[in-house]
């Protein structure tokens, strides 16, 4: 039971870190042009 006092705050902190990373990626424009990145896989780089 005592481990819950450690695990619950730790999981909340980890969730905040993940959400902050997602917000940073969206804010910096990582997801703006996902269609071209999907097509780039099929193009040849010759």
DRENTORKOL-3810 file (N, C-alpha, C; in nm, 4 decimals):
REM DRENTORKOL-3810
@n.u->0.0824; n.v->-0.1195; n.w->0.0000; ca.u->0.0000; ca.v->0.0000; ca.w->0.0000; c.u->0.0869; c.v->0.1261; c.w->0.0000
@n.u->0.2008; n.v->0.1199; n.w->0.0644; ca.u->0.2880; ca.v->0.2370; ca.w->0.0707; c.u->0.3469; c.v->0.2725; c.w->-0.0652
@n.u->0.3589; n.v->0.1727; n.w->-0.1521; ca.u->0.4161; ca.v->0.1985; ca.w->-0.2838; c.u->0.3243; c.v->0.2879; c.w->-0.3674
@n.u->0.1946; n.v->0.2885; n.w->-0.3383; ca.u->0.1022; ca.v->0.3746; ca.w->-0.4113; c.u->0.1319; c.v->0.5220; c.w->-0.3897
@n.u->0.1863; n.v->0.5552; n.w->-0.2736; ca.u->0.2222; ca.v->0.6946; ca.w->-0.2465; c.u->0.3390; c.v->0.7402; c.w->-0.3327
@n.u->0.4119; n.v->0.6467; n.w->-0.3888; ca.u->0.5222; ca.v->0.6779; ca.w->-0.4796; c.u->0.4763; c.v->0.6675; c.w->-0.6241
@n.u->0.4025; n.v->0.5617; n.w->-0.6568; ca.u->0.3660; ca.v->0.5349; ca.w->-0.7960; c.u->0.2647; c.v->0.6336; c.w->-0.8528
@n.u->0.1685; n.v->0.6752; n.w->-0.7729; ca.u->0.0668; ca.v->0.7672; ca.w->-0.8247; c.u->0.1271; c.v->0.9036; c.w->-0.8594
@n.u->0.2037; n.v->0.9676; n.w->-0.7732; ca.u->0.2666; ca.v->1.0947; ca.w->-0.8142; c.u->0.3656; c.v->1.0770; c.w->-0.9294
@n.u->0.4367; n.v->0.9651; n.w->-0.9308; ca.u->0.5303; ca.v->0.9393; ca.w->-1.0391; c.u->0.4580; c.v->0.9267; c.w->-1.1725
@n.u->0.3448; n.v->0.8592; n.w->-1.1749; ca.u->0.2691; ca.v->0.8451; ca.w->-1.2989; c.u->0.2096; c.v->0.9786; c.w->-1.3432
@n.u->0.1704; n.v->1.0614; n.w->-1.2495; ca.u->0.1189; ca.v->1.1946; ca.w->-1.2849; c.u->0.2308; c.v->1.2798; c.w->-1.3445
@n.u->0.3475; n.v->1.2738; n.w->-1.2866; ca.u->0.4622; ca.v->1.3496; ca.w->-1.3389; c.u->0.4996; c.v->1.3014; c.w->-1.4782
@n.u->0.4995; n.v->1.1694; n.w->-1.4982; ca.u->0.5319; ca.v->1.1149; ca.w->-1.6308; c.u->0.4277; c.v->1.1553; c.w->-1.7341
@n.u->0.3009; n.v->1.1573; n.w->-1.6978; ca.u->0.1953; ca.v->1.1992; ca.w->-1.7902; c.u->0.2117; c.v->1.3463; c.w->-1.8271
@n.u->0.2500; n.v->1.4288; n.w->-1.7319; ca.u->0.2726; ca.v->1.5712; ca.w->-1.7594; c.u->0.3906; c.v->1.5882; c.w->-1.8544
@n.u->0.4951; n.v->1.5087; n.w->-1.8373; ca.u->0.6117; ca.v->1.5159; ca.w->-1.9260; c.u->0.5733; c.v->1.4758; c.w->-2.0679
@n.u->0.4945; n.v->1.3694; n.w->-2.0827; ca.u->0.4508; ca.v->1.3250; ca.w->-2.2152; c.u->0.3640; c.v->1.4316; c.w->-2.2813
@n.u->0.2715; n.v->1.4881; n.w->-2.2080; ca.u->0.1851; ca.v->1.5927; ca.w->-2.2641; c.u->0.2648; c.v->1.7173; c.w->-2.3007
@n.u->0.3644; n.v->1.7514; n.w->-2.2211; ca.u->0.4487; ca.v->1.8666; ca.w->-2.2524; c.u->0.5294; c.v->1.8405; c.w->-2.3795
@n.u->0.5785; n.v->1.7182; n.w->-2.3962; ca.u->0.6503; ca.v->1.6837; ca.w->-2.5190; c.u->0.5609; c.v->1.6888; c.w->-2.6406
@n.u->0.4392; n.v->1.6412; n.w->-2.6289; ca.u->0.3439; ca.v->1.6477; ca.w->-2.7399; c.u->0.3094; c.v->1.7922; c.w->-2.7728
@n.u->0.2866; n.v->1.8741; n.w->-2.6715; ca.u->0.2563; ca.v->2.0149; ca.w->-2.6944; c.u->0.3738; c.v->2.0839; c.w->-2.7641
@n.u->0.4957; n.v->2.0527; n.w->-2.7214; ca.u->0.6149; ca.v->2.1124; ca.w->-2.7821; c.u->0.6244; c.v->2.0740; c.w->-2.9291
@n.u->0.5990; n.v->1.9472; n.w->-2.9614; ca.u->0.6077; ca.v->1.9013; ca.w->-3.0996; c.u->0.5029; c.v->1.9699; c.w->-3.1865
@n.u->0.3829; n.v->1.9851; n.w->-3.1359; ca.u->0.2780; ca.v->2.0526; ca.w->-3.2126; c.u->0.3114; c.v->2.2005; c.w->-3.2272
@n.u->0.3589; n.v->2.2621; n.w->-3.1223; ca.u->0.3917; ca.v->2.4046; ca.w->-3.1250; c.u->0.5063; c.v->2.4346; c.w->-3.2209
@n.u->0.6032; n.v->2.3431; n.w->-3.2319; ca.u->0.7191; ca.v->2.3635; ca.w->-3.3190; c.u->0.6911; c.v->2.3237; c.w->-3.4638
@n.u->0.5706; n.v->2.2741; n.w->-3.4953; ca.u->0.5326; ca.v->2.2449; ca.w->-3.6326; c.u->0.5719; c.v->2.1075; c.w->-3.6819
@n.u->0.5872; n.v->2.0116; n.w->-3.5944; ca.u->0.6272; ca.v->1.8773; ca.w->-3.6360; c.u->0.5162; c.v->1.8047; c.w->-3.7113
@n.u->0.3914; n.v->1.8442; n.w->-3.6932; ca.u->0.2790; ca.v->1.7734; ca.w->-3.7531; c.u->0.2070; c.v->1.8578; c.w->-3.8582
@n.u->0.2716; n.v->1.9591; n.w->-3.9130; ca.u->0.2033; ca.v->2.0467; ca.w->-4.0071; c.u->0.1835; c.v->1.9852; c.w->-4.1447
@n.u->0.2811; n.v->1.9128; n.w->-4.1964; ca.u->0.2717; ca.v->1.8621; ca.w->-4.3322; c.u->0.2981; c.v->1.7122; c.w->-4.3336
@n.u->0.2042; n.v->1.6358; n.w->-4.2800; ca.u->0.2269; ca.v->1.4921; ca.w->-4.2695; c.u->0.1982; c.v->1.4194; c.w->-4.4006
@n.u->0.1217; n.v->1.4804; n.w->-4.4916; ca.u->0.0915; ca.v->1.4145; ca.w->-4.6192; c.u->0.2166; c.v->1.4021; c.w->-4.7059
@n.u->0.2970; n.v->1.5067; n.w->-4.7142; ca.u->0.4179; ca.v->1.5010; ca.w->-4.7963; c.u->0.5192; c.v->1.4024; c.w->-4.7402
@n.u->0.5253; n.v->1.3891; n.w->-4.6118; ca.u->0.6185; ca.v->1.2932; ca.w->-4.5521; c.u->0.5775; c.v->1.1507; c.w->-4.5851
@n.u->0.4492; n.v->1.1243; n.w->-4.5955; ca.u->0.4021; ca.v->0.9921; ca.w->-4.6347; c.u->0.4349; c.v->0.9607; c.w->-4.7794
@n.u->0.4268; n.v->1.0613; n.w->-4.8657; ca.u->0.4605; ca.v->1.0417; ca.w->-5.0074; c.u->0.6098; c.v->1.0316; c.w->-5.0295
@n.u->0.6879; n.v->1.0927; n.w->-4.9452; ca.u->0.8333; ca.v->1.0941; ca.w->-4.9608; c.u->0.8917; c.v->0.9533; c.w->-4.9518
@n.u->0.8257; n.v->0.8656; n.w->-4.8804; ca.u->0.8739; ca.v->0.7282; ca.w->-4.8656; c.u->0.8756; c.v->0.6580; c.w->-5.0018
@n.u->0.7761; n.v->0.6863; n.w->-5.0858; ca.u->0.7623; ca.v->0.6170; ca.w->-5.2130; c.u->0.8450; c.v->0.6764; c.w->-5.3257
@n.u->0.9012; n.v->0.7941; n.w->-5.3050; ca.u->0.9807; ca.v->0.8581; ca.w->-5.4095; c.u->1.1236; c.v->0.8061; c.w->-5.4077
@n.u->1.1845; n.v->0.8035; n.w->-5.5258; ca.u->1.3246; ca.v->0.7627; ca.w->-5.5338; c.u->1.4125; c.v->0.8850; c.w->-5.5154
@n.u->1.5251; n.v->0.8664; n.w->-5.4515; ca.u->1.6195; ca.v->0.9763; ca.w->-5.4274; c.u->1.7385; c.v->0.9668; c.w->-5.5211
@n.u->1.7147; n.v->0.9332; n.w->-5.6456; ca.u->1.8272; ca.v->0.9165; ca.w->-5.7394; c.u->1.8664; c.v->1.0441; c.w->-5.8043
END
